[in-house]
Amino acid sequence: MAHDHNVNPNAPLEYQSETGRLNITGFWTFLGAEIALFSTLFASYFALQARVGDGPTSNEMFEAGLVMIMTMLLLTSSFTCGIAIHEMRANNKTGVIIWMIITLILGAGFIGYELYEFVHYVHEGVTLSTSAHWSMFFILLGTHGLHVSIGIGWIILLLIQLARRGLTPKTASKVFISSLYWHFLDVVWIFIFTCVYLMGMVN
Amino acid sequence: MSQQTKKGHFPWKHIIGFLISIALTLVAFATALWTDWSSSTIFIIILIFAVIQAALQLVMFMHMTEGEDGGLISGNTLFGFFIAVVIIVGTYWLMTSGHMHMGM
């Protein structure tokens, strides 16, 4: 049974091969490590949140409109990524590629707004070295933004492979894993939106 | 290939999950910015909304519970979140409750 690499035709394509199934389970383990990584950044942010020194508070810098645009872009991209997987399970390669490209465009829009926000803050004199509070803000948000940027590059490469090789148990499990990564980044953003932005605008 | 195609091609699960996520985001936004409740009350309420929304993503979009390894994956992820809560609450408590001033 352990050496059975026959396909299971009743399972969705990404689970059909033993390797694909194990890779998906292994990737969830990686996401467990990512949860631990982001938890340390959130812990540091909370611990240093009040240490604004001579710099401005969150409330003086955050703009509700910008935050909502970024949140909606990433939330919608998570949805379109889910639709791509739905299309994959209907064995529609073109559908997967189209919905994934929409996902990437929304993700790039998110990164664009985040860069705009960072550049805007730096122009206002708020940088990584302004205060402990802003150090943790830039590190937490920067780590998340870096993950999204890496995700965009990764999914572009996967889509090229998918276009060339078609939907097989191998490519399908890779696309499914990239979708897990993308949804996970939206989960992280939900907590950044709630704990950093909304609470920053309450205080 | 006898590819199993889902009955009913329309992705209802995703659309419902998306609409609930948008609603939770907007309600959290309104609670934070348009109420004059205390900040700790607001924090507890919007944190509950965030946890619900995260669970929706994990179950409806990431299909966490499905497949042969669904139980293992769910247990692993819940343990990850448990570790996250311990790290965050523990660090915050340690750094803000005054222990740091002892002997300094």
Boltz contact constraints between the chains, C-beta under 6 A:
constraints:
  - contact:
      token1: [A, 9]
      token2: [B, 2]
      max_distance: 6.0
  - contact:
      token1: [A, 10]
      token2: [B, 4]
      max_distance: 6.0
  - contact:
      token1: [A, 15]
      token2: [B, 67]
      max_distance: 6.0
  - contact:
      token1: [A, 25]
      token2: [B, 69]
      max_distance: 6.0
  - contact:
      token1: [A, 28]
      token2: [B, 73]
      max_distance: 6.0
  - contact:
      token1: [A, 28]
      token2: [B, 76]
      max_distance: 6.0
  - contact:
      token1: [A, 32]
      token2: [B, 76]
      max_distance: 6.0
  - contact:
      token1: [A, 32]
      token2: [B, 80]
      max_distance: 6.0
  - contact:
      token1: [A, 35]
      token2: [B, 80]
      max_distance: 6.0
  - contact:
      token1: [A, 35]
      token2: [B, 84]
      max_distance: 6.0
  - contact:
      token1: [A, 36]
      token2: [B, 83]
      max_distance: 6.0
  - contact:
      token1: [A, 39]
      token2: [B, 84]
      max_distance: 6.0
  - contact:
      token1: [A, 39]
      token2: [B, 87]
      max_distance: 6.0
  - contact:
      token1: [A, 39]
      token2: [B, 88]
      max_distance: 6.0
  - contact:
      token1: [A, 42]
      token2: [B, 88]
      max_distance: 6.0
  - contact:
      token1: [A, 43]
      token2: [B, 87]
      max_distance: 6.0
  - contact:
      token1: [A, 43]
      token2: [B, 88]
      max_distance: 6.0
  - contact:
      token1: [A, 43]
      token2: [B, 91]
      max_distance: 6.0
  - contact:
      token1: [A, 46]
      token2: [B, 92]
      max_distance: 6.0
  - contact:
      token1: [A, 47]
      token2: [B, 91]
      max_distance: 6.0
  - contact:
      token1: [A, 47]
      token2: [B, 92]
      max_distance: 6.0
  - contact:
      token1: [A, 47]
      token2: [B, 95]
      max_distance: 6.0
  - contact:
      token1: [A, 71]
      token2: [B, 25]
      max_distance: 6.0
  - contact:
      token1: [A, 75]
      token2: [B, 21]
      max_distance: 6.0
  - contact:
      token1: [A, 79]
      token2: [B, 18]
      max_distance: 6.0
  - contact:
      token1: [A, 82]
      token2: [B, 14]
      max_distance: 6.0
  - contact:
      token1: [A, 82]
      token2: [B, 61]
      max_distance: 6.0
  - contact:
      token1: [A, 83]
      token2: [B, 11]
      max_distance: 6.0
  - contact:
      token1: [A, 83]
      token2: [B, 14]
      max_distance: 6.0
  - contact:
      token1: [A, 86]
      token2: [B, 11]
      max_distance: 6.0
  - contact:
      token1: [A, 89]
      token2: [B, 6]
      max_distance: 6.0
  - contact:
      token1: [A, 90]
      token2: [B, 5]
      max_distance: 6.0
  - contact:
      token1: [A, 90]
      token2: [B, 9]
      max_distance: 6.0
  - contact:
      token1: [A, 91]
      token2: [B, 3]
      max_distance: 6.0
  - contact:
      token1: [A, 180]
      token2: [B, 62]
      max_distance: 6.0
  - contact:
      token1: [A, 183]
      token2: [B, 57]
      max_distance: 6.0
  - contact:
      token1: [A, 183]
      token2: [B, 61]
      max_distance: 6.0
  - contact:
      token1: [A, 183]
      token2: [B, 62]
      max_distance: 6.0
  - contact:
      token1: [A, 186]
      token2: [B, 57]
      max_distance: 6.0
  - contact:
      token1: [A, 187]
      token2: [B, 54]
      max_distance: 6.0
  - contact:
      token1: [A, 187]
      token2: [B, 57]
      max_distance: 6.0
  - contact:
      token1: [A, 190]
      token2: [B, 50]
      max_distance: 6.0
  - contact:
      token1: [A, 190]
      token2: [B, 53]
      max_distance: 6.0
  - contact:
      token1: [A, 190]
      token2: [B, 54]
      max_distance: 6.0
  - contact:
      token1: [A, 191]
      token2: [B, 50]
      max_distance: 6.0
  - contact:
      token1: [A, 194]
      token2: [B, 46]
      max_distance: 6.0
  - contact:
      token1: [A, 194]
      token2: [B, 50]
      max_distance: 6.0
  - contact:
      token1: [A, 198]
      token2: [B, 32]
      max_distance: 6.0
  - contact:
      token1: [A, 198]
      token2: [B, 46]
      max_distance: 6.0
  - contact:
      token1: [A, 199]
      token2: [B, 43]
      max_distance: 6.0
  - contact:
      token1: [A, 202]
      token2: [B, 32]
      max_distance: 6.0
  - contact:
      token1: [A, 202]
      token2: [B, 39]
      max_distance: 6.0
  - contact:
      token1: [A, 202]
      token2: [B, 42]
      max_distance: 6.0
  - contact:
      token1: [A, 203]
      token2: [B, 39]
      max_distance: 6.0
